[in-house]
C-alpha cells in the first residue's frame, strides 16, 4: 500500500516526435507501478491506433466508451473508465482512444478552445485520480498539443538512434514554443528525457550514443560529454536512466498485462523505478 498520501494531482504527458519509442509500453508500466502502491491512476489514450486495447487486454472502444466521448461538447462528466488488471489492483483505470478519435479530431478543430478541450473537461469535471497519464501519438499535433495543455508535467521518450536523437532539439523547440503560444500558466514542467528501447548487447548505435559498453559500463573511448545523457543534462534537463528493450515486453503486452504480472521474477521492469519514484515524490510533496 501507499506510504504517503497524494497531496496534488499530477497529469503526465508522455511524448515523443518519433514513432516506436515505447510510449505506450512506458505508460502501461508506469500506471501499474504507481497504482500497485495504492495511488489512483487513470491512463488516457489520445492515439487513434488504439494500442492500449491490446496492451491492457480491453475490448475495442465504442464512441461512448472512448476519450472521443469526453471531448464532445455535450459531455457532462460521466467518464467512460475501464478498470485495469482488477485481480491485482483496484486503483487503476483507463479511458481508451482508438478509432472513435478519427472523427473526434476533426470535430475538435472546429471548437473555439480546441487545444484546451481536454483541460477544460478535467477542470469542469475533475477526475478522482492522483496521477493521470496521457499516452500521446507519434505526431505531436493535434492530440499531443491537447495533452500538453492539460498536463502538469511532460516526460519525453527518446530512442538512442541517430534519426531520433537528431530530432530531440525539435521536440524541445516544440515544447517551449507551444507553452508560450498557448500561454500555459503554470507551464507544464519538463520532467526529463528517458532513453527507451535500449539494446546495448545487440545494437552498436545504442552503445555509441549512450557511451556504454555491452554491460552498461561507461566506455573509455567516448568522451562522456558527447553522450546523449550528458548533452541533455548540459541543457539543464534531467535524463533518466535508460529503459532496456526486451522481448518480454512484447509477450506481456500481447497477453494484456504489464511485465510485473506476466513475469514477476524479471528484473527489466525495475528500469522504470526512478521515474516511479519521481512521480510519487511529485504527488506527495507539499
N, C-alpha and C positions, 0 to 999 in steps of 0.2 A: 504494500500500500504506500501512498504518497507520504513523504516525510514532513513536508511543509505545505500549507495551503496556498493556492494561487491567489495573488492579490490583484492581478490585472490580466486581461485577455491579450494574448499575443496572436497576431494574424500574420502568418509567414507565407510569402510568395516564393516558391521555388522556381527559378527562371534559368534560361539559357538561350543563346541565339543560334543554337545548332541542335539538330535532332540527334538522337542516340546517345545523349549524355546521361541517361539514367535518372531523369527527374521523377518519373512515376515510381520506380523502384525505391528511390530515396523517400518520396512522400509516404509510401506504404510503410516502410520500415521505421521512419521517424514517428508516424502516427501510432504504430503498435508499441514502440519502445517507450514513448511518453505515456500512452494510455494505460499500459500494464502497471504503471506506477500509481494508478488511481486518478490521474488527471482526466478531465473531459476533453476529448479531441474530436474535431469534425474535419474531415477531409473533403474539400470541394474540388471537383474536377471541372476544369474550364477548357478541356480539349475535346474536339469533335471525334477524335479517334476512339474514344471510349475504352482505353486500355484498362481503366480501373475495374471494369466488369470482369475481365479475365484475372487480373492481379488479386482481386478480393473475392472472387467466386460469386459474383452477383448476376442476376438476370439482366438482359438488355433493358435500358431505361426507356420508359414511355415519356411523353412530354410532361405529364403530370408528376412523374417521378424523377425529374431531372432538374438541373440548375436553370434550364430554359424556362421552366415554370416560375422560378423565383424572379427572373428578370422581366417577367410580364408586368405591364402597367397595373393590372388588376390584382397583383399579389397582395395577400392580406396577412402574411406571417406564418402560414402553415407549411413550414419547411418539409420537403419530402426526404426525411432522414432514413437511411438504411443502416441498421446496426451491423457491425463487422465482428466476425470471429467471436460470437456470443458464448461459445463453450469455454472460452479462455479469458474474455474481457467483457466488461459491462459498460464501459465508458467511451467506446469508440464508435463513431457514426460516419457516414459519408453521404454526399449529395453527388449523384452521377452527372457526367456530361454526355458525350456521345452524339449520336445522330440528331437528336432534337435541337442541338445547338446550331445546326446549319441554318435553319430559318430564323432562329432567335438572333443570331449575329446581324443579319440583315435588318431585322426589326429594331434592334438596339441602336443602329446607326441613325435611325430617324428620331431618336429621343433628343430633347434639348440637353439633357445631362448624361449623354451616352456613356462617357468614360467613368462617371460617378454612380452608375446604376447599382452596382453591387454594394458599394459602401453605403449608399442611400438605404438599401434594403436592410443591411446589417445594423444601421443606426436606428431605423424606424422600427425594426423588429429584431431586437438583439438575440443572437443565438446563445443558448446556455452552454458555452464551451470555454475552457481555459486556453485552448490552443486551436486555432483554425489554420489549416494548411491548404493553400491554393496550388493545385497541380496545373501548371500552365502548358500550352502547346509550344512547339518549336518556334513558330512565328510569334514575334513579340506583340504584334497588334492584330486585332483589337483586344483580345482577351488578356494578353499579358499586361496591357495598359490598364485594363479594368482591375486586374489583380493588384497592380502597383498602387492604384488609387485607394484600394481597400485595405492595404497591408500596413502593418506597423514595422515589419522587418522584411528584408529581402536576402535570400540565400541563392548564390549563383553556382550552378554545377558546370564544371568545365572538364572536358576530356583532354588529356595531355597528348594531343596530336596537333600537327602544325596548322591545319586549317581552323581548328578550334581555338588554339592559343593565340593565333594571329588575329582573331576577331574579338578577343576579350576586351580590348580597348574600345571597340564599337559598342559592346554591351554597357560599358561604363559610361560612354558618351550618351547612350540612350537613357540610362538611369538618371544621370544628372540633368539632362535637357528636359526630360518629361516631368521630373519632380518640379522643375521651375515653371514649365509651361502650364502644368495643371495646378500650380500654386498650392501644393500639398503642405498643409500645416496641421500638426507637425509632419515633417517629411519622414517617410519610412527609412529606417536605419539600414544601412548595408551591413548585414551580419557577417558577410565574408564570402569568399570563394571556397569551393571544395573540389579538388581533382577527383573525378569519378571514373568508374570502369577501368581501373588501372590494372594492367597485367605486366608486372615487372619481369616475370620469368620468360614470357614469350615475345614481348614487344620491345624491341630496342629503342624505338622512338620514345616510349614512355620513360625508359631509364634515362635517356639523354635529356629530355625536357625537365624531368624532376631531379636529375643529378644523383640518381641512386643506382646501386647495383642490383643484381637479381635477388639478393637477400634483404633489400630495403635499406642498405647502409650507404652513407654518403660516398660518392666517388671522388677520388683524388685527382682525376684527370679533367674534372669540370669545375670551373670557378663557381663557388656557391652563390655568388651574387648574380650569376646569369641563369640560375634555375627559375622555373615558373613560380614556386612559392616565394622565393626571395624577391622577384620582380613585383609580385602582388603586394608583399609586405612593405617594400620600399615606397609604394604609393600610399601607405598609411591604411591599408586594408588588411583585415585578418585573412589568413589562409588556413583552413582546417587540414588536419592530416588526411591523406588520400583514402578513398574507398576502393577496395580491391574488386576487380572483376571476378566472377565465379559462376560456373555452370549451375551451382546450387540455387542461385537467384532465379535462373530461368525455370528450373524444375519446381521451385517453391511457388513462383508466380503462376506457373501452369496449373498448379494444384489449388490456386486461390488462397494461398497462405503466405504470411511473412516467414522469412527463413528461421526466425526464432521458434516457430511452431513446426515447420517442416523438418528441420534438422537441428534440434536443440543443442546438440553437442558441438556444432560447428562454431568456430571462433570468428568467422568472417563478419558476421553481423555486428560484432563489437566495434568495428570500424566506425559505426555511427555514434558511439558513446560520447565523443567530445561535443558533437552537435546537440545530442540529447541533454547533456549536462548544461550547456549554454542556454538552451531553450527553457529548461526548468529554472535556471537562475533568473532569467528574464521574467518569468511568470511570478516568482515568489518574492522578488526584491521589492522594497518599499518604493 
